[in-house]
Amino acid sequence: MKWPTYRRLAIQAEQAGINRLVRLIGSWRGLLVLTYHRIGDSSQCEFDRGVYSADEATFTRQMEFVRSHFEVVGIDQVVRQPDSYWRNRQAVLITFDDGYVDNFEVAFPVLKRLGMPALFFVTSGFLDQRSISWWDEIAWMMRQRYPQMAADELDDEICQRIERYYELSGDQRESYLDRLSDELKTDRYDAGSPPWMTWEMLREMAKSDIRFGGHTVTHPILTRIQNNDWEFELAEGKRRLEEETGTEVQAFSYPVGNPDCFSDSLMTQTARHYQAAFSCYGGVNRAASAKRWDRFDLQRWPVYGPMRQFQVTVTWPQLMN
Ligand SMILES: [Zn+2]
C-alpha cells in the first residue's frame, strides 16, 4: 500500500468518527512537535500570507484539542528526560518559529489561559534591527505592484519569487531584491513597522511557562553559507536571547528546516552550543526508536490548513508525511 492511500484512509477515518476511538487508544507513542509561524487573519496582511499557520479561532481549538487528548510537554522535559521516558507517552511540544508579533498578541494569551508550555524560536537580528524578512519584503513589493491581482494568483507569484530567492547565495540575494524592486517599479520596504515581537514582549512571556530557542541572527539557509561559516549565526543568536530574556536557551531550529537545510557537520557544530535542534519536514519522534533519536534532527510538523486536517495529522502523524 502506498503512503497516499494511508493518508486517504486516515482522512476517511476522521470523517467516519473512527479516529475518535483511535485517539482513546493512541496510534503512536513518543513526542510529536508542532510548528507554527504566524497566527491571525492573513487576509489583512501586507506581507507573506503563506507563513500563517492558523487564524485565532482555529489555533484556540487546536490548543484545546491538544490539551484534552495529549500530554503537553516543554523543552525542559525534551532535553532532560531519558529515552525511556517517552515509551508510554503521547507527548506534544508546541513550537513557533521566527518571532512574529502575533505570537505575543494572539497565541500567547491562548497558551497562558490554557496553562500550556511552549517554545518560541526567535531570529535575534529581526528583533534587534527591526528589519523585515526577505520573504515578507518580496510579498510586500508584489502586493504594491499588483494590488488588484486575484489572491490565489498573487500568492502563487509571490511563492515562485521566494523559491527563486532560496536558490541564491551570499551577495546575490540583495541584488536579487534590488532587481525585483526595479522590475516591479516599487521601492524596497523601508518605512513602517516590521511585524516582530519586542524584547520586552519576550520578557513578559518568560514570566509564564514559555521558553525561547535559537533561530539564527539573520535567518539564512545555513547550508548555503559559504565555507560553513556558521559560528556567528549559532552563537550570537543564542547569546542575545539569553541576555535579553534572562532564560537559558537550550534548543535551536534550522531556518526553513527541510532536509537540505542542515548537514552532519552543521549538526555537530550546533551541538557545541545547544542541547537539541529541530528540523521541520514532518514526522513524529517515535518512542520505539527513542534510543535512535537524533537530538539534532528532532522532527516537527508544520501546522496549516483547517481543523479537520489538524485532527488527522495529530492522530496519524506517522502516516501523513
Ligand atoms: Zn524561520
Residues whose N, C-alpha, C, O or C-beta is under 5 A from the ligand:
A	BS01	ZN	D97 D98 P255 V256
